[in-house]
């Protein structure tokens, strides 16, 4: 099951400020505001309009926002750490410093990558060319999955949904080169055109490996047909949001009966597991995969593997492969150029040796004081939600008791793990190519994940690195996690007043807490187990309110004719609503008995909401907006502001908005849960 994060950097961006006592006031940045727009008409425009009109998206980015700016500043710190590691002479063999330096140095050696071309993957291509039987195919699938390739189905480990103390094997969907199944199935002209561009991209990539243009074109057609078959069998993203839909514990013998085209015992042995039970995301998908293994010619599977393995390898090869891969990314996101090589090297090193890099990062950038302040704010927000749950008039006592027990059991992780990951089993030898270095790191992580099967769940493990500029809620651990990367100026700014602190960082903390009670999170209990602890009457009331949120967001237009997917984004939108509401309640409690004099012309209440809207200031390319509307469970920043605030009477009161104003939803359709 995926972690629910804020998505601060990849497509949308967030800003926040720090908590503390009533610290020195931080002025509202009026240069970003469009005060010609009334706050009760379009609050996002009122707070961010001038910035929206004048900000320029860098050529290599799909979009910008404060979160992206903070991330880039973190990159500068990480860049310096890696440059020092690469220059270090005499680092202890197999130490983290040696690994970081060798890995980053291999990536930075662009001239060597150009000389090597595709030769680093020659052995992989030779094995693929030799495939003649299903047994040979599944052996290569396992080998390339360990290398990080996304093929026909995914394999991993995760806590058992109904016994989260135990981690078990898991099989899921996978193997598509386009972002989602719908890209293969749409019959509108835009989808047809995109698929043709994708087919041409596959052909050009395969052409880089040699052969004729006609041969590569035929291979690309076969690959697209096979991927389309996988897409047809895949469960839609919206259906995957219900944990009951993706929880199917089966034995290996049971899997063999529903998908006989694969020798599953041999497959699991090849990935290093002998699982007692396997969580299958979609049994019907595995059935389809088994039939495809049996019915599709091995020549087509060889074409497919050559394409998927080369696509996985392209970022680590010569510029011909890197640039060709970027052509498809540019088409999907609108980005105009690749990031500079050092940024790409930094990102890959972060993905491959994240906690080794994170240990060096927190030594430079994180203080015990920041952790203490964050914990204090989390406690204030938990207290606010406890008060809300205790007084909800629509909730029965039976459900209330369970909800409060879950809140009391919440785990909070701040900054970085108590114990950093042990990379002693990973060796990056001096002189290894960039491709070889990445494959070694991928294989190490794959083995680490497979080794968790049928073992006690490690609840101290983190799902994000310390330097990540984001936060998440893990329903299976019943925990919220805030890495050190998010707790830096302007995310943690001791000079900010409480209104700004609670409106920005408080809403982010509240968002993650509320995920425990969104339409997915509410299905898990205090131990993290999938269990229905709601009375039917309470569940029905919840679903009615959630339906209002779904319908509200489905009406918002993202770009062209594309709307926000209210069903896909429902959990994030509920978390925004609830997080904002409990953050405001905590803020009001903090302000009790204190001066409410205006600062910079705005009352504390108004500054709270200005801070929230500033946090979601984003400018995104149209292509990325469309991609987001089809695949991302987060709504665009503009609608995260307008959607949440238009349901809050507290916002209307703060700015004197009246019934009928665009920022005030009527009582008959107003959504309220928490």
Secondary structure, DSSP 8 states (H G I E B T S, - for coil): ---EE--TTTT---------SS-S-----GGG--TTS-TTT-HHHHHHHHHHHH----TT-SEEEHHHHHHHHHHHHHHHHHHHHHH-SS--TT-HHHHHHHHHHHHH-HHHHHHHTTGGGHHHHHHHHT--SHHHHHHHHHHHHHTT---SEEEEEEEETTEEEEEEEEEEE---SSSSTHHHH--SHHHHHHHHHHHHHHHHHHHTTSS-HHHHHHHHHHHHHHHHHHHHHS--HHHHTSGGGG-EEE-HHHHHHH-TTS-HHHHHHHTT---S-EEES-HHHHHHHHHHHHHS-HHHHHHHHHHHHHHHHGGGS-HHHHHHHHHHHHHHH---S---HHHHHHHHHHHHSHHHHHHHHHHHH--HHHHHHHHHHHHHHHHHHHHHHHH-TTS-HHHHHHHHHHHHT-EEEEES-SS----TT----TT--HHHHHHHHHHHHHHHHHTTTTEE--TT--SS-TT-S-EEEETTTTEEEEEGGGSSTTTS-TTS-HHHHIIIIIHHHHHHHHHTTSTTGGGB-TTS-B---S-HHHHHHHHHHHHHHHHHHHT-EEETTEE--TTTTHHHHHHHHHHHHHHHHHHHHHTTTS----BTTB-HHHHHHHHHHHHT-EEE-HHHHHHHHHH-SS--HHHHHHHHHTT-HHHHHHHT--TTSTT---TTT-----
